[in-house]
């Protein structure tokens, strides 16, 4: 599958879209419109795929790879945080002992609510 915004061939998914956003606080942020992207260690969705959270549908619009060193405050705000430092602290608290490695690559999944 290709990412319609970047015309690159994506590798196979490593997980399913149902597991893309599972943390209760993150689900609430998505439902409230505060979270419009999620970064994961693997690829969880294809462009156009639908994620359903508490009966509401969200369509994946972009999927691409990004290094942690490329993240900005704007990216952290897509994740529902006020700053990159706040996002970084949250991620590290979920993964005790994991270092923040700027060269580490993650998969970005950007989504929006499906208009009915």
N, C-alpha and C positions, 0 to 999 in steps of 0.2 A: 504494500500500500504506500502511496506517496503522500507527503504532506502538501496539501493544496497551496500553502503559502510559500513553500520553499522549493518545491519540485525535486525533492530528494527522496530516494527510496529508503523506507524505514525498515529496520530489522524486525523479526517476529516479536510479538508481544511476549513479555515474561510473566505476566499475571493478567487477571481479568478486571474489567472496569468496575465490577461490584466491590473490589477491594481498594479502589483508587482513593476514596475519601471515607474513612471509617471512624476516625477519632471524633467523639461527640462534639467537642468544641469546634472542630473544623466543619462538621456537618451543619452546625448552627450558623457558622460564618457564611457558608455557601447559601443556605436558605435565606439569610438576611441580606445577601448581595455584597458582603464584605470580602468574600474570597472568590476569585475568578480564575485561579490557576492553582495547580498543585505540582510540586516537584517530587519525583520518586526516583529511587535507585534503578528501577527498571521501567519498561514501557508497558503501561496498563490499558491503553486505549488507542483506537484508530480515529483519525479525523472523521467526523460525521457520526460517530458512535454516541449512543444516549446513555447517560448516567442518571439513575433514578434514586432520589433521596427523599424519604418520607412522602412518597407519592408525587413528588415534583420532578419533572424531567429537565436535564441540562445536556446540551449538545457540545461535544468536543470540537473546537474550531481549529486549534493548532496543536501539533505535537512536534517537539524539537529537542535537541540535546544542548545543554549549556553547562559550563563549568561553574563551580561555586564561586570562583574568583571573579566571574562576570556579574554576579548579583549586585543589584543596586537597591536603594530604598524603594524605588518604584516597583521592583520585582517583589520585595517584601510586602508591599501594600497589596499586590495582587493576591498574595497568600493570606491577607487579612491581618497583617501586623503593621505597626506604626513606623518601624525602621528595620533596616537590615540587622542591626545588633539585636533587636527584640526577636526577630525571626531566627537568627543564629542561636541565641540562647535557648529558645524553645526547642529547636531541632536537637541540640546537644543534650538537653534535659531528657528527651525521649530516648536517646541512644547513649547511655552512660559509657564513658571511656572512649567514645568515638571522637577522633580529632576532626577539626574543621580543616579540610585540605582544599585549598583554592584550585588545584588542578583536577580535583575529582569531578567527573561529569555526571549529571543527573538528567532525567527526562522531564521536560516541562509539558504539562497538559493544560491548555487554556480552554475554558468552557464558558457558556452563557446559558441563561434560562431559555427553554423552548417556548416560543410564543404560541398560544393556543388560539 
